[in-house]
Amino acid sequence: SAARKTHKIIAVCNTAADFLVKKGYKKDKIEVIYNGIKPHERTSCKGDFRKELGIDEDAFVMTTLTRYHPLKGVDYLIKSISELKKITDRKFVLLIVGDGELMEESTNLINELNLGDCIRQLGFRSDASEILKISDLYINSSLSEALSFAILEAMDSALPVIATKVGGNVDIVSKENDCGILVEYGNTIQMAEAMNTLINDNVLRQKYAINALKAIDTVFNLDELLKKTFETYK
């Protein structure tokens, strides 16, 4: 009943808009307005902070900001790291930043797969932005996602993205933005191959990084969100 009295419905991604249409909402009432962030001052602190975390200077650093929750695919990511170890000789580390009810279960899986040398569970951190600055690649392994602020924050740190082909991830890592690689959720081989590609291809990684910054400045920008929201209310 409330929907009949609603003039507009704002969806944060096209997948959400499609879901609403399937639920019976009129398409002309739905406005897609992406989440946006305010770009931060872009500085680098790789050397010192890596030392603080005990990460070798020559290690390739991948980061995910997540929760240990069934929808976040942490175990899928851990299993993908196991596959990556089979196909690369490059020294790398995955930083998992966050906590949650399945953290102990994931720790057990890491130990079971003998991945303690290349996966660091950092728990909850208040300095996630600094961790992104020392990273080379950002990974989202979710089963379900709206439009991830964590991915946007990573892009604002000039990080290329590997993300699952779900929800708003498809709007972020799109042909137009060209800032990373999409993979099918649960496909550990595909995820490992995508990681291996970006570990070894410096030119591609740099292209994605530049495009990530451009997308934040022009598409997923807080000013753009405010402008479009104001226009929708008018």
Salt bridges, closest charged atoms under 4 A:
GLU31 OE1 - LYS8 NZ 3.58
ASP56 OD2 - LYS91 NZ 3.05
ASP58 OD1 - LYS91 NZ 3.37
GLU83 OE2 - LYS86 NZ 3.27
ASP117 OD2 - LYS85 NZ 3.36
ASP127 OD2 - ARG125 NH2 2.83
GLU130 OE2 - LYS133 NZ 3.37
ASP136 OD1 - LYS46 NZ 3.16
ASP136 OD2 - ARG50 NH2 2.99
GLU145 OE2 - LYS72 NZ 3.46
GLU153 OE1 - HIS40 ND1 3.63
ASP156 OD2 - HIS40 ND1 2.98
ASP156 OD1 - ARG42 NH2 2.69
ASP178 OD2 - LYS207 NZ 3.21
GLU184 OE2 - LYS165 NZ 3.23
ASP217 OD1 - ARG42 NH2 3.20
GLU224 OE1 - LYS227 NZ 3.66
GLU224 OE2 - LYS228 NZ 3.80
